[in-house]
Amino acid sequence: TSDEDGGWSSKIPIDSSKKYRFSVWAKRSVVGNGLFFMGCDSVESVDGVTQVNPYWHIVGAGSANGQMQTEWQLFVYYVFPTTYTGVEEPTQGVYKVGQGKVHPGSISRYWASPLRWNPGATDVNFRTYLYYSTDPNTRQEWCYPRVDLCDGTEPSIDELLSGYDSRN
């Protein structure tokens, strides 16, 4: 029906004075149609405008029409502390094993970026979906979703690409 056709939404406690990295592996076992969306709530743009329904979605990260590929890809984005006024994290983007970052600009936003926590936020709703699919044969898969506090103890992107999640 062109609504969410799989995925999840999960509430997670956060400290709004900290930076977090959100990541998930995803692929299409049957490409079909529809878009991959990944996002959260409890955020605002760095100019202080609350973002009600922010999502990253794939643009050009697959075939010519922007669909997901049939191989696993790691999707990574960040949310910054409440007081942050800087620029986007350079490691945000889409990655493939053996290739590294394949799409530095392929996660597009429907809002001003980067994002930071709303003042006083205590939790976040981490969510990802297959959306706008009208083909009942479309199959999207996810694995190893993570929310990492960026304090120097989080695994590096290279560690995630080398199977860190499958060992822990």
C-alpha positions as CSV (number, residue, x, y, z in Angstrom):
1,T,0.0,0.0,0.0
2,S,3.1,2.2,-0.2
3,D,3.4,2.5,3.6
4,E,6.0,0.9,5.8
5,D,6.5,-2.6,4.5
6,G,8.9,-4.0,7.2
7,G,11.4,-2.7,9.6
8,W,11.3,-1.6,13.2
9,S,11.1,1.2,15.7
10,S,12.8,0.9,19.1
11,K,13.0,3.4,22.0
12,I,16.6,3.8,23.4
13,P,17.7,6.0,26.4
14,I,20.3,8.7,25.5
15,D,22.2,11.5,27.1
16,S,21.6,14.7,25.1
17,S,25.0,16.1,26.0
18,K,26.7,13.2,24.0
19,K,27.2,12.3,20.3
20,Y,25.8,9.0,19.0
21,R,26.4,6.9,15.9
22,F,23.5,4.9,14.4
23,S,24.2,2.1,12.1
24,V,22.6,-0.9,10.5
25,W,23.4,-3.4,7.7
26,A,20.7,-3.8,5.1
27,K,20.2,-5.4,1.6
28,R,17.5,-6.4,-0.7
29,S,17.2,-10.2,-1.4
30,V,14.6,-9.2,-4.0
31,V,15.1,-5.7,-5.2
32,G,11.5,-4.9,-6.2
33,N,10.7,-1.2,-5.4
34,G,10.4,1.1,-2.5
35,L,13.0,3.1,-0.5
36,F,15.2,2.3,2.5
37,F,14.5,4.8,5.3
38,M,16.4,5.1,8.6
39,G,15.9,7.8,11.2
40,C,15.1,8.9,14.7
41,D,13.2,11.5,16.7
42,S,14.1,13.9,19.6
43,V,16.3,16.0,17.3
44,E,16.7,19.4,15.8
45,S,18.9,21.0,13.1
46,V,21.9,22.9,14.2
47,D,20.0,26.1,13.7
48,G,17.6,25.0,16.5
49,V,14.6,24.0,14.4
50,T,12.9,20.9,15.8
51,Q,12.7,18.1,13.3
52,V,9.5,16.1,13.7
53,N,10.0,13.2,11.4
54,P,13.6,13.1,10.1
55,Y,14.7,10.2,7.9
56,W,17.8,9.3,5.9
57,H,16.9,7.6,2.6
58,I,19.0,6.1,-0.2
59,V,19.7,8.2,-3.2
60,G,21.9,6.5,-5.8
61,A,23.2,3.8,-3.4
62,G,22.0,1.0,-5.6
63,S,20.9,0.7,-9.2
64,A,20.4,3.7,-11.5
65,N,16.9,4.2,-10.0
66,G,18.2,4.4,-6.4
67,Q,17.0,1.0,-5.2
68,M,18.9,-1.1,-2.7
69,Q,21.4,-3.6,-3.9
70,T,21.4,-7.3,-3.3
71,E,24.6,-7.1,-1.3
72,W,24.9,-6.0,2.3
73,Q,25.6,-2.3,2.9
74,L,26.4,-0.6,6.2
75,F,24.4,2.6,6.7
76,V,25.8,5.1,9.2
77,Y,24.6,8.4,10.6
78,Y,25.2,10.6,13.7
79,V,23.3,12.8,16.1
80,F,25.3,15.4,18.0
81,P,25.1,16.9,21.5
82,T,22.4,19.6,22.2
83,T,24.9,22.4,21.9
84,Y,26.6,21.3,18.7
85,T,26.9,23.9,15.9
86,G,29.4,22.3,13.6
87,V,29.3,20.3,10.4
88,E,28.4,16.8,9.4
89,E,30.5,13.8,10.6
90,P,32.7,12.8,7.7
91,T,32.2,9.0,8.3
92,Q,28.5,9.3,7.8
93,G,27.4,7.5,4.7
94,V,27.0,4.1,3.1
95,Y,29.8,1.4,3.2
96,K,30.4,-2.0,1.6
97,V,32.8,-4.7,2.7
98,G,36.1,-4.6,0.7
99,Q,35.2,-1.2,-0.8
100,G,34.9,1.1,2.2
101,K,32.7,4.2,1.9
102,V,30.9,3.9,-1.4
103,H,28.5,6.8,-1.2
104,P,29.7,9.8,0.8
105,G,26.6,11.8,-0.1
106,S,24.1,9.1,-0.7
107,I,22.2,9.5,2.5
108,S,20.0,12.5,1.8
109,R,17.9,14.3,4.3
110,Y,14.5,16.0,4.2
111,W,15.7,18.5,6.8
112,A,18.6,20.8,7.6
113,S,21.7,18.8,8.7
114,P,23.6,17.9,10.8
115,L,21.2,16.9,13.6
116,R,21.6,17.4,17.3
117,W,19.5,16.3,20.3
118,N,16.5,18.4,21.4
119,P,17.3,20.1,24.7
120,G,16.2,17.8,27.5
121,A,15.9,14.7,25.3
122,T,16.2,11.5,27.3
123,D,15.4,8.9,24.7
124,V,15.3,8.3,21.0
125,N,13.2,6.2,18.7
126,F,15.6,4.5,16.3
127,R,13.7,3.3,13.3
128,T,14.2,1.9,9.8
129,Y,11.8,0.7,7.2
130,L,11.2,-0.3,3.7
131,Y,8.7,2.4,2.5
132,Y,6.8,3.2,-0.6
133,S,7.0,-0.4,-2.0
134,T,4.0,-1.4,-4.1
135,D,5.6,-4.7,-5.2
136,P,4.7,-7.5,-2.8
137,N,7.8,-9.5,-4.0
138,T,10.2,-6.8,-2.6
139,R,12.4,-8.3,0.2
140,Q,14.5,-6.1,2.4
141,E,16.7,-7.5,5.2
142,W,18.5,-5.8,8.1
143,C,21.0,-7.1,10.6
144,Y,23.2,-5.8,13.4
145,P,21.5,-2.5,14.2
146,R,23.6,-0.4,16.6
147,V,23.5,2.8,18.6
148,D,27.0,3.7,19.8
149,L,28.0,6.4,22.2
150,C,30.9,8.2,20.5
151,D,33.3,8.4,23.4
152,G,36.3,6.7,22.0
153,T,35.2,3.2,23.0
154,E,32.9,2.5,20.1
155,P,34.1,0.2,17.3
156,S,35.5,1.9,14.3
157,I,33.8,1.8,10.9
158,D,36.6,-0.5,9.8
159,E,35.9,-2.9,12.7
160,L,32.2,-2.9,11.8
161,L,33.1,-3.7,8.2
162,S,35.4,-6.5,9.3
163,G,32.6,-8.4,11.2
164,Y,32.8,-6.8,14.7
165,D,29.1,-7.2,15.1
166,S,29.0,-10.9,14.2
167,R,31.6,-11.6,17.0
168,N,29.8,-9.6,19.7
